[in-house]
Amino acid sequence: MPDELTVRRILGDQPFAEIGRPVWAVADARHSCVIAAGDLGHVMWRGTGQ
């Protein structure tokens, strides 16, 4: 029987909400996990701290 997927926490209200649009994923056999990276699109920051 293959290993089961365990969800420890959900950080958003939709799949991959915390990373935006998923664009890359890799399986890490050493740590038995999958790492996903995403694209949030254009993020605006004025640099003023407000």
C-alpha positions in Angstrom: 0.0 0.0 0.0 1.4 3.4 -0.9 2.0 6.1 1.7 -1.0 8.2 2.5 -1.2 12.0 2.1 -1.6 13.9 5.3 -2.9 17.5 5.3 -1.6 19.2 8.4 -3.1 22.7 7.8 -4.9 24.7 5.2 -3.7 28.3 4.8 -6.3 29.6 2.4 -9.9 29.4 1.2 -9.0 27.7 -2.1 -6.3 25.3 -3.3 -2.8 26.9 -3.3 -4.3 30.2 -2.1 -1.1 31.0 -0.2 1.2 30.6 -3.2 -1.0 31.8 -6.0 -1.0 29.9 -9.3 1.1 26.7 -8.9 3.9 26.8 -11.4 6.4 24.2 -10.1 6.4 21.1 -7.9 9.0 18.6 -6.9 8.8 15.5 -4.8 11.4 15.2 -2.0 11.9 11.5 -1.2 14.3 12.2 1.6 11.7 14.1 3.6 8.7 12.3 2.1 7.0 15.5 1.0 6.1 17.6 -2.1 7.3 21.1 -2.4 5.2 23.5 -4.6 6.0 27.0 -5.8 3.6 29.5 -7.2 3.2 32.8 -9.0 1.3 35.5 -7.1 1.3 37.8 -10.2 2.0 41.5 -9.8 2.4 42.4 -6.1 2.4 46.1 -5.4 4.5 47.5 -2.5 5.0 51.2 -2.2 8.0 50.9 0.1 6.5 53.2 2.8 5.4 50.6 5.2 1.8 51.7 4.9 
